[in-house]
């Protein structure tokens, strides 16, 4: 048996490691794309919730401004 054929050479080992690294790199790229999409989606959701919160606060503030008037009318009745 030829020793060169049975034992992987250093070049073969390096080539195998490079292949594994390239596969891992592709995997990480796909993961990064998915995570970027999640961040974009969550950022949009956060912005929407903040807008809704601002609108709700404005409605509550408007109602609070009306409370003293309403209370004053009840006291006079």
DSSP file (Angstrom, degrees, kcal/mol; ACC not computed):
  #  RESIDUE AA STRUCTURE BP1 BP2  ACC     N-H-->O    O-->H-N    N-H-->O    O-->H-N    TCO  KAPPA ALPHA  PHI   PSI    X-CA   Y-CA   Z-CA
    1    1 A X              0   0    0      0, 0.0     2,-0.5     0, 0.0     3,-0.0   0.000 360.0 360.0 360.0 136.6    0.0    0.0    0.0
    2    2 A X    >>  -     0   0    0      1,-0.1     4,-1.3     2,-0.0     3,-1.1  -0.665 360.0-146.2 -80.6 123.5    1.3    3.4   -0.9
    3    3 A X  H 3> S+     0   0    0     -2,-0.5     4,-1.8     1,-0.3    -1,-0.1   0.804  97.6  60.2 -61.8 -28.6    1.7    5.7    2.2
    4    4 A X  H 34 S+     0   0    0      1,-0.2    -1,-0.3     2,-0.2     5,-0.2   0.809 106.1  46.8 -68.5 -28.4    0.8    8.7    0.1
    5    5 A X  H <4 S+     0   0    0     -3,-1.1    -1,-0.2     1,-0.1    -2,-0.2   0.807 114.4  44.5 -84.1 -30.6   -2.6    7.3   -0.7
    6    6 A X  H  < S+     0   0    0     -4,-1.3     2,-0.5     1,-0.1    -2,-0.2   0.882 107.9  55.8 -85.6 -38.6   -3.6    6.1    2.8
    7    7 A X  S  < S-     0   0    0     -4,-1.8     2,-0.1     1,-0.0    -1,-0.1  -0.811  88.3-118.9 -99.2 131.0   -2.6    9.1    4.9
    8    8 A X        -     0   0    0     -2,-0.5    -3,-0.1     1,-0.1    -2,-0.1  -0.413  31.2-125.5 -65.3 139.5   -4.1   12.5    4.0
    9    9 A X     >  -     0   0    0     -5,-0.2     4,-2.4    -2,-0.1     5,-0.2  -0.313  23.8-104.9 -78.3 167.9   -1.4   15.0    3.1
   10   10 A X  H  > S+     0   0    0      1,-0.2     4,-2.5     2,-0.2     5,-0.2   0.882 124.0  53.3 -60.7 -37.9   -1.0   18.3    4.8
   11   11 A X  H  > S+     0   0    0      2,-0.2     4,-2.9     1,-0.2    -1,-0.2   0.913 108.4  49.8 -63.6 -42.4   -2.5   20.0    1.7
   12   12 A X  H  > S+     0   0    0      2,-0.2     4,-2.4     1,-0.2    -2,-0.2   0.906 111.1  49.3 -63.3 -40.8   -5.5   17.7    1.9
   13   13 A X  H  X S+     0   0    0     -4,-2.4     4,-2.3     2,-0.2    -2,-0.2   0.917 112.7  47.1 -64.5 -42.5   -6.0   18.5    5.5
   14   14 A X  H  X S+     0   0    0     -4,-2.5     4,-2.7     2,-0.2    -2,-0.2   0.921 111.5  51.3 -64.8 -42.7   -5.8   22.2    4.8
   15   15 A X  H  X S+     0   0    0     -4,-2.9     4,-2.3     1,-0.2    -2,-0.2   0.900 110.2  49.8 -61.1 -40.7   -8.2   21.8    1.9
   16   16 A X  H  X S+     0   0    0     -4,-2.4     4,-2.3     2,-0.2    -1,-0.2   0.912 111.4  48.1 -64.7 -42.5  -10.7   20.0    4.1
   17   17 A X  H  X S+     0   0    0     -4,-2.3     4,-2.6     2,-0.2    -2,-0.2   0.899 110.5  51.6 -64.5 -40.2  -10.4   22.6    6.8
   18   18 A X  H  X S+     0   0    0     -4,-2.7     4,-2.6     2,-0.2    -2,-0.2   0.919 109.3  50.8 -62.9 -42.9  -10.9   25.4    4.2
   19   19 A X  H  X S+     0   0    0     -4,-2.3     4,-2.3     2,-0.2    -2,-0.2   0.924 111.5  47.4 -59.8 -45.0  -14.0   23.5    2.9
   20   20 A X  H  X S+     0   0    0     -4,-2.3     4,-2.5     1,-0.2    -2,-0.2   0.902 111.9  50.3 -63.5 -40.7  -15.4   23.3    6.5
   21   21 A X  H  X S+     0   0    0     -4,-2.6     4,-2.6     2,-0.2    -2,-0.2   0.893 109.5  50.8 -64.7 -39.2  -14.7   27.0    7.1
   22   22 A X  H  X S+     0   0    0     -4,-2.6     4,-2.4     2,-0.2    -2,-0.2   0.901 110.6  49.0 -65.6 -40.2  -16.4   27.9    3.8
   23   23 A X  H  X S+     0   0    0     -4,-2.3     4,-2.3     2,-0.2    -2,-0.2   0.924 112.7  47.6 -62.8 -43.8  -19.5   25.9    4.8
   24   24 A X  H  X S+     0   0    0     -4,-2.5     4,-2.6     2,-0.2    -2,-0.2   0.892 110.1  53.1 -63.9 -39.4  -19.5   27.6    8.2
   25   25 A X  H  X S+     0   0    0     -4,-2.6     4,-2.4     2,-0.2    -2,-0.2   0.930 109.5  47.8 -61.3 -46.6  -19.1   31.0    6.6
   26   26 A X  H  X S+     0   0    0     -4,-2.4     4,-2.3     1,-0.2    -2,-0.2   0.906 111.4  51.7 -60.8 -41.4  -22.1   30.4    4.4
   27   27 A X  H  X S+     0   0    0     -4,-2.3     4,-2.4     1,-0.2    -2,-0.2   0.923 110.4  47.8 -59.7 -45.7  -24.1   29.2    7.4
   28   28 A X  H  X S+     0   0    0     -4,-2.6     4,-2.7     2,-0.2    -2,-0.2   0.867 108.7  54.3 -66.5 -36.7  -23.2   32.4    9.3
   29   29 A X  H  X S+     0   0    0     -4,-2.4     4,-2.3     2,-0.2    -1,-0.2   0.937 110.1  46.7 -61.7 -45.4  -24.1   34.5    6.3
   30   30 A X  H  X S+     0   0    0     -4,-2.3     4,-2.3     1,-0.2    -2,-0.2   0.919 113.0  49.4 -62.4 -43.2  -27.6   32.9    6.2
   31   31 A X  H  X S+     0   0    0     -4,-2.4     4,-2.7     1,-0.2    -1,-0.2   0.909 109.7  52.0 -61.7 -41.8  -28.0   33.3   10.0
   32   32 A X  H  X S+     0   0    0     -4,-2.7     4,-2.5     2,-0.2    -1,-0.2   0.897 108.6  50.4 -62.8 -40.9  -26.9   37.0    9.7
   33   33 A X  H  X S+     0   0    0     -4,-2.3     4,-2.3     2,-0.2    -1,-0.2   0.936 112.1  47.5 -62.3 -45.7  -29.5   37.6    7.0
   34   34 A X  H  X S+     0   0    0     -4,-2.3     4,-2.2     1,-0.2    -2,-0.2   0.917 113.2  47.7 -62.2 -43.1  -32.2   36.1    9.1
   35   35 A X  H  X S+     0   0    0     -4,-2.7     4,-2.6     2,-0.2    -1,-0.2   0.887 109.9  52.7 -66.4 -38.0  -31.2   38.0   12.2
   36   36 A X  H  X S+     0   0    0     -4,-2.5     4,-2.4     2,-0.2    -1,-0.2   0.903 109.3  49.7 -63.0 -40.7  -31.1   41.3   10.2
   37   37 A X  H  X S+     0   0    0     -4,-2.3     4,-2.5     2,-0.2    -2,-0.2   0.902 110.8  50.0 -64.3 -40.0  -34.6   40.6    9.0
   38   38 A X  H  X S+     0   0    0     -4,-2.2     4,-3.0     2,-0.2     5,-0.3   0.924 110.2  49.8 -63.3 -44.3  -35.7   40.0   12.6
   39   39 A X  H  X S+     0   0    0     -4,-2.6     4,-2.6     1,-0.2    -2,-0.2   0.922 111.6  48.9 -60.7 -44.0  -34.1   43.2   13.8
   40   40 A X  H  X S+     0   0    0     -4,-2.4     4,-2.2     2,-0.2    -1,-0.2   0.921 113.4  46.7 -62.6 -43.6  -35.8   45.1   11.0
   41   41 A X  H  X S+     0   0    0     -4,-2.5     4,-2.5     2,-0.2    -2,-0.2   0.927 114.5  46.3 -63.7 -45.8  -39.2   43.5   11.9
   42   42 A X  H  X S+     0   0    0     -4,-3.0     4,-2.8     2,-0.2    -2,-0.2   0.857 110.7  53.2 -67.5 -34.7  -38.8   44.2   15.6
   43   43 A X  H  X S+     0   0    0     -4,-2.6     4,-2.6    -5,-0.3    -1,-0.2   0.918 110.5  47.4 -64.3 -42.9  -37.7   47.7   15.0
   44   44 A X  H  X S+     0   0    0     -4,-2.2     4,-2.4     2,-0.2    -2,-0.2   0.924 113.0  48.6 -63.0 -44.3  -40.8   48.3   12.9
   45   45 A X  H  X S+     0   0    0     -4,-2.5     4,-2.6     2,-0.2    -2,-0.2   0.915 111.6  49.7 -62.1 -43.1  -42.9   46.8   15.6
   46   46 A X  H  X S+     0   0    0     -4,-2.8     4,-2.7     2,-0.2    -2,-0.2   0.926 111.0  49.1 -61.4 -45.3  -41.3   48.9   18.3
   47   47 A X  H  X S+     0   0    0     -4,-2.6     4,-2.1     1,-0.2    -1,-0.2   0.900 111.7  49.4 -62.1 -40.1  -41.8   52.1   16.2
   48   48 A X  H  X S+     0   0    0     -4,-2.4     4,-2.5     2,-0.2    -1,-0.2   0.922 112.2  47.6 -64.1 -44.3  -45.4   51.2   15.7
   49   49 A X  H  X S+     0   0    0     -4,-2.6     4,-2.6     1,-0.2    -2,-0.2   0.885 110.5  51.9 -65.3 -38.0  -46.0   50.5   19.4
   50   50 A X  H  X S+     0   0    0     -4,-2.7     4,-2.4     2,-0.2    -1,-0.2   0.893 110.1  49.4 -65.2 -37.8  -44.2   53.7   20.4
   51   51 A X  H  X S+     0   0    0     -4,-2.1     4,-2.3     2,-0.2    -2,-0.2   0.925 112.1  47.5 -65.2 -44.5  -46.5   55.6   18.0
   52   52 A X  H  X S+     0   0    0     -4,-2.5     4,-2.5     1,-0.2    -2,-0.2   0.888 111.1  51.9 -63.6 -38.6  -49.6   53.9   19.5
   53   53 A X  H  X S+     0   0    0     -4,-2.6     4,-2.7     2,-0.2    -2,-0.2   0.913 108.8  50.7 -63.4 -42.8  -48.3   54.7   23.0
   54   54 A X  H  X S+     0   0    0     -4,-2.4     4,-2.2     1,-0.2    -2,-0.2   0.909 111.3  48.0 -61.2 -42.1  -47.9   58.3   22.0
   55   55 A X  H  X S+     0   0    0     -4,-2.3     4,-2.2     2,-0.2    -2,-0.2   0.907 112.0  49.5 -65.3 -41.5  -51.4   58.5   20.7
   56   56 A X  H  X S+     0   0    0     -4,-2.5     4,-2.6     2,-0.2    -2,-0.2   0.907 110.1  50.9 -64.6 -41.0  -52.8   56.8   23.8
   57   57 A X  H  X S+     0   0    0     -4,-2.7     4,-3.0     1,-0.2    -1,-0.2   0.913 108.8  51.6 -62.0 -41.2  -50.9   59.2   26.0
   58   58 A X  H  X S+     0   0    0     -4,-2.2     4,-2.3     2,-0.2    -1,-0.2   0.906 110.8  48.2 -62.6 -40.6  -52.4   62.1   24.0
   59   59 A X  H  X S+     0   0    0     -4,-2.2     4,-2.3     2,-0.2    -2,-0.2   0.917 112.6  48.0 -66.0 -41.9  -55.9   60.7   24.5
   60   60 A X  H  X S+     0   0    0     -4,-2.6     4,-2.8     2,-0.2    -2,-0.2   0.925 111.2  50.7 -63.8 -43.9  -55.3   60.2   28.2
   61   61 A X  H  X S+     0   0    0     -4,-3.0     4,-2.0     1,-0.2    -1,-0.2   0.911 110.3  50.0 -59.7 -41.6  -53.9   63.8   28.6
   62   62 A X  H  X S+     0   0    0     -4,-2.3     4,-1.1     1,-0.2    -1,-0.2   0.903 111.9  47.9 -63.9 -40.4  -57.0   65.1   26.7
   63   63 A X  H  X S+     0   0    0     -4,-2.3     4,-1.2     1,-0.2     3,-0.3   0.901 109.2  53.2 -66.7 -39.5  -59.3   63.2   29.0
   64   64 A X  H  X S+     0   0    0     -4,-2.8     4,-0.8     1,-0.2     3,-0.3   0.869 105.1  55.0 -63.5 -35.4  -57.4   64.4   32.1
   65   65 A X  H  X S+     0   0    0     -4,-2.0     4,-0.5     1,-0.2    -1,-0.2   0.828 108.6  49.5 -65.5 -30.0  -57.8   68.0   31.0
   66   66 A X  H  X S+     0   0    0     -4,-1.1     4,-2.4    -3,-0.3    -1,-0.2   0.722  93.0  78.4 -81.4 -20.7  -61.6   67.4   30.8
   67   67 A X  H  X S+     0   0    0     -4,-1.2     4,-3.2    -3,-0.3     5,-0.2   0.915  90.6  49.6 -59.2 -48.1  -61.8   65.9   34.3
   68   68 A X  H  X S+     0   0    0     -4,-0.8     4,-2.7     1,-0.2    -1,-0.2   0.910 112.5  49.4 -60.1 -38.8  -61.7   69.1   36.3
   69   69 A X  H  X S+     0   0    0     -4,-0.5     4,-2.2     2,-0.2    -1,-0.2   0.944 113.6  45.7 -61.9 -47.1  -64.4   70.6   34.1
   70   70 A X  H  X S+     0   0    0     -4,-2.4     4,-1.9     1,-0.2    -2,-0.2   0.907 113.8  49.3 -62.8 -42.6  -66.6   67.5   34.5
   71   71 A X  H  X S+     0   0    0     -4,-3.2     4,-2.2    -5,-0.2    -1,-0.2   0.902 109.6  51.8 -64.4 -40.4  -65.9   67.5   38.3
   72   72 A X  H  X S+     0   0    0     -4,-2.7     4,-1.7    -5,-0.2    -1,-0.2   0.895 108.9  50.6 -64.0 -39.3  -66.8   71.2   38.6
   73   73 A X  H  X S+     0   0    0     -4,-2.2     4,-0.9     1,-0.2    -1,-0.2   0.876 110.1  50.1 -66.1 -36.0  -70.1   70.6   36.7
   74   74 A X  H  < S+     0   0    0     -4,-1.9     3,-0.3     1,-0.2    -2,-0.2   0.883 108.8  51.7 -69.4 -37.5  -70.9   67.7   39.1
   75   75 A X  H  < S+     0   0    0     -4,-2.2    -1,-0.2     1,-0.2    -2,-0.2   0.854 110.8  48.5 -67.0 -33.9  -70.2   69.9   42.1
   76   76 A X  H  <        0   0    0     -4,-1.7    -1,-0.2     1,-0.2    -2,-0.2   0.686 360.0 360.0 -78.5 -18.0  -72.5   72.6   40.8
   77   77 A X     <        0   0    0     -4,-0.9    -1,-0.2    -3,-0.3    -2,-0.2   0.484 360.0 360.0 -78.6 360.0  -75.4   70.3   40.1
